């Protein structure tokens, strides 16, 4: 269940629940359900004149445990629908980010796909057969450029484009991400879209010094946390409180400027955060807890009653 929770959303409003913390639901429910079953459920069954023998209790417990696994499977089906699709061995996934002030048209040759982007716009990852990709034609403003494509298969790539006075800049970024972040963590990286070198930190994590149009590597940050983004620009410190990243996401954050002491950033979602809420695990925990109460307690009681007198202390 903890493994399943790593791909779920732990935002409970004012409380952010980490995946391994969901295990506490089980002992809490046991404390609640043991007296409820003993003081309410069993007396009601007895009033209905049902002979609820220990073996029948154990059978019901096993059925409840089976239903708990069915509930877990149904939740997992919904989680699997939200997981990102990564490229196969002979495929490449490409994302385009337009960092310029002009719109841009990007053509994947030979006539594979054409995308139009406004200023500071980006595409989702587009999947191509690697062997078919030959070149990339970028048109922005009055400029155009063609860039050959020679990418390894089975990977994701981002290309940043920007129309400048000296022409169009088109640079490849290796994403090096082959799976969704585990344990609800988030992957964050930064792109410097300023004409000078900056130093970027986020909370206690340093992303190093970034040259113009360069990108940092992805860094792993705990899910559900909001830590200020801080950049040192020409000896001035600018900061901003970021958006919530959720759990299990990946973002590219573009440093686009600084107004006063407030950093101007743009978020590009590389992997969407988990959307299936952890609260959907509560039914399976409830069923499993009821199964434990009915099965385990009854099993111990039944074993004790059937054991020889000299073996009762062992149980």
C-alpha positions in Angstrom: 0.0 0.0 0.0 2.9 2.3 0.7 4.3 1.6 -2.8 0.9 2.5 -4.3 0.8 5.7 -2.2 4.0 7.0 -3.8 2.0 7.6 -7.0 -0.8 9.4 -5.2 -1.6 12.9 -4.1 -1.1 13.4 -0.4 -2.5 17.0 -0.1 -5.1 17.0 2.7 -5.5 20.7 2.8 -3.5 22.1 5.7 -1.7 18.7 6.1 0.6 17.2 3.6 0.8 13.4 4.0 3.9 11.6 2.8 3.4 8.1 1.3 4.9 6.1 4.2 2.7 8.0 6.7 -0.5 6.5 5.2 0.5 3.3 7.1 -0.6 4.9 10.3 -4.3 4.6 9.2 -4.1 0.8 9.9 -3.2 0.9 13.6 -5.6 3.8 14.1 -8.5 1.9 12.6 -7.5 -1.2 14.6 -7.8 0.8 17.9 -11.2 2.0 16.7 -12.6 -1.2 15.2 -11.7 -3.7 18.0 -14.1 -2.3 20.6 -16.7 -1.5 17.9 -16.8 -5.1 16.6 -16.7 -6.5 20.1 -19.3 -4.2 21.6 -21.6 -3.6 18.6 -21.2 -6.0 15.7 -21.0 -9.3 17.5 -24.0 -8.5 19.9 -26.1 -7.5 16.9 -25.3 -10.7 15.1 -26.2 -12.6 18.3 -29.5 -10.8 18.5 -30.3 -11.9 15.0 -29.8 -15.5 16.2 -27.0 -16.2 13.8 -24.6 -18.8 15.0 -21.4 -16.9 14.2 -18.8 -19.6 15.0 -15.1 -19.0 15.1 -14.7 -20.7 11.7 -17.3 -18.5 10.2 -15.6 -15.4 11.6 -12.4 -16.5 10.1 -14.1 -17.1 6.7 -15.6 -13.6 6.8 -12.2 -12.2 7.7 -10.7 -13.9 4.6 -13.5 -12.5 2.4 -12.9 -9.0 3.8 -9.2 -9.3 3.1 -10.0 -10.4 -0.5 -12.2 -7.3 -0.9 -9.4 -5.1 0.4 -7.1 -6.4 -2.4 -9.9 -5.8 -5.0 -10.2 -2.2 -3.7 -6.5 -1.8 -4.0 -6.5 -3.1 -7.6 -9.3 -0.7 -8.6 -7.3 2.2 -7.2 -4.2 1.0 -9.1 -6.1 0.9 -12.4 -7.0 4.6 -12.0 -3.3 5.4 -11.0 -2.0 3.6 -14.1 -4.2 5.8 -16.3 -2.4 8.9 -15.0 1.2 7.7 -15.4 3.3 9.3 -18.2 4.3 7.3 -21.2 8.1 7.2 -21.8 9.7 6.5 -25.2 10.5 2.9 -26.3 13.9 1.9 -27.5 13.4 3.1 -31.1 11.6 6.3 -30.2 12.5 9.8 -29.0 10.2 12.3 -27.2 10.9 15.9 -27.9 9.6 19.0 -26.1 10.0 22.5 -27.4 10.2 25.7 -25.3 10.1 29.1 -26.9 12.1 31.5 -24.8 11.9 34.4 -27.1 9.5 37.4 -27.3 8.3 36.4 -30.8 6.1 33.5 -31.8 7.8 30.6 -33.5 7.0 27.8 -35.9 8.9 24.5 -35.5 8.9 21.9 -38.3 10.2 18.4 -37.8 11.5 17.2 -41.1 10.9 15.4 -43.3 7.3 16.7 -42.9 6.7 14.8 -39.6 5.1 17.5 -37.5 4.7 21.3 -37.3 4.0 23.2 -34.1 3.3 26.9 -33.5 4.3 28.5 -30.2 3.6 31.9 -28.8 6.2 33.8 -26.7 7.2 31.8 -23.6 5.1 28.9 -24.7 6.0 25.2 -24.7 4.7 21.9 -26.1 4.0 18.6 -24.4 6.4 15.8 -25.2 5.9 14.6 -28.8 6.8 11.0 -29.7 8.8 10.3 -32.9 10.4 7.3 -34.4 14.1 8.2 -33.9 15.1 6.8 -37.3 12.7 9.2 -39.1 14.0 12.4 -37.5 16.4 14.2 -39.8 16.3 18.0 -39.1 14.5 20.7 -37.3 13.4 23.9 -39.0 12.7 26.9 -36.8 11.0 30.1 -38.1 10.6 33.1 -35.7 10.2 36.8 -36.7 12.2 37.4 -39.8 14.7 34.7 -39.0 14.9 31.0 -39.6 17.4 28.2 -38.9 17.7 24.5 -39.6 19.3 22.2 -37.1 20.2 18.5 -37.8 18.7 15.9 -35.5 20.9 13.1 -34.2 19.4 11.8 -31.0 19.8 8.5 -29.2 16.6 6.4 -29.0 14.6 5.7 -25.9 15.1 9.1 -24.3 13.3 12.4 -23.7 14.8 15.7 -25.0 14.0 19.3 -24.7 15.0 22.0 -27.3 15.0 25.6 -26.3 14.6 28.2 -29.0 15.0 32.0 -28.9 14.9 34.6 -31.6 17.6 37.2 -31.0 19.1 40.1 -32.9 21.9 37.8 -34.2 19.5 35.1 -35.2 17.7 32.1 -33.8 19.3 30.1 -31.0 18.3 26.4 -30.8 19.9 24.3 -28.1 19.2 20.7 -27.0 18.8 19.7 -23.4 19.1 16.1 -22.2 16.3 15.4 -19.8 17.8 12.1 -18.4 14.4 11.2 -16.9 13.2 7.7 -17.6 10.5 7.2 -15.0 8.2 9.2 -12.7 9.9 10.4 -9.5 9.5 7.8 -6.7 8.1 8.2 -3.2 6.2 11.3 -4.1 9.3 13.4 -4.7 9.5 16.1 -7.4 12.2 16.8 -10.0 13.0 20.5 -10.6 15.5 22.2 -12.9 16.0 25.8 -14.0 16.7 27.6 -17.3 18.4 31.0 -17.3 16.6 33.2 -19.8 18.5 36.3 -18.8 21.5 37.9 -20.6 23.8 37.4 -17.6 25.0 34.7 -15.3 22.8 33.9 -12.3 23.1 31.6 -9.2 19.9 29.8 -8.3 18.8 28.1 -5.0 15.6 26.6 -3.9 15.3 26.1 -0.1 18.5 24.3 0.9 19.1 23.0 -2.7 21.6 24.8 -4.9 21.2 24.5 -8.6 24.6 26.2 -9.2 25.6 29.0 -11.5 23.7 29.2 -14.8 25.1 30.9 -17.9 22.7 32.6 -20.4 20.3 30.0 -21.9 21.9 27.2 -19.9 19.9 24.7 -17.8 20.6 23.0 -14.5 20.4 19.3 -13.9 17.2 18.0 -12.3 17.3 17.9 -8.5 15.1 15.8 -6.3 12.9 17.7 -3.8 10.4 16.3 -1.3 6.8 16.3 -2.5 4.2 18.6 -1.0 6.8 21.3 0.1 7.0 24.9 -1.0 10.4 26.4 -0.7 11.3 29.9 -2.0 13.2 30.2 -5.2 16.1 32.6 -4.9 18.4 33.9 -7.6 21.4 36.2 -7.3 21.4 38.5 -10.4 24.2 41.1 -10.7 24.8 41.0 -6.9 21.0 41.5 -6.4 18.9 38.9 -4.7 15.5 38.1 -6.1 13.1 35.5 -4.8 9.6 34.2 -5.3 7.3 31.7 -3.6 6.7 28.9 -6.1 3.5 27.2 -7.1 2.6 23.9 -5.4 4.3 21.1 -7.3 2.2 18.4 -5.7 3.7 14.9 -5.6 5.6 12.9 -8.2 6.0 15.8 -10.7 8.8 17.2 -12.8 9.1 20.9 -13.7 11.4 23.1 -15.8 11.3 26.6 -14.3 12.5 29.4 -16.6 14.1 32.4 -14.8 12.7 35.2 -17.0 13.5 38.4 -15.0 13.4 40.3 -11.8 11.1 43.2 -10.9 12.2 44.9 -7.7 13.1 41.9 -5.6 10.5 39.6 -7.1 11.7 36.9 -9.4 9.7 36.4 -12.7 9.5 32.7 -13.4 7.6 30.5 -15.9 6.7 26.9 -15.1 6.9 24.2 -17.7 5.4 20.9 -16.6 7.5 17.9 -17.7 5.7 15.2 -15.7 2.3 16.0 -14.2 1.8 15.6 -10.5 -0.1 12.7 -9.0 -3.8 13.2 -9.3 -5.4 10.2 -7.6 -5.8 11.2 -3.9 -4.4 9.1 -1.1 -7.9 9.2 0.6 -8.9 6.5 -1.9 -6.7 4.1 0.0 -8.9 4.5 3.1 -11.5 1.9 1.9 -8.9 -0.8 1.4 -7.3 0.0 4.8 -10.8 -0.2 6.4 -11.6 -3.5 4.8 -8.1 -4.9 5.7 -8.5 -3.7 9.3 -11.9 -5.3 9.6 -10.4 -8.5 8.2 -7.6 -8.4 10.8 -10.0 -7.8 13.7 -12.3 -10.6 12.6 -9.6 -13.0 11.4 -6.6 -12.5 13.7 -8.4 -12.0 17.0 -10.8 -14.9 16.3 -7.9 -17.1 15.1 -6.0 -16.5 18.4 -9.1 -17.1 20.4 -9.9 -20.3 18.5 -6.3 -21.6 18.8 -6.2 -20.9 22.5 -9.5 -22.7 23.1 -8.3 -25.8 21.1 -4.8 -26.0 22.4 -3.8 -28.5 25.1 -3.5 -27.0 28.6 0.3 -27.3 28.6 0.5 -25.4 25.3 -1.8 -22.5 26.0 1.1 -20.3 27.4 2.9 -20.6 24.0 -0.1 -19.0 22.3 
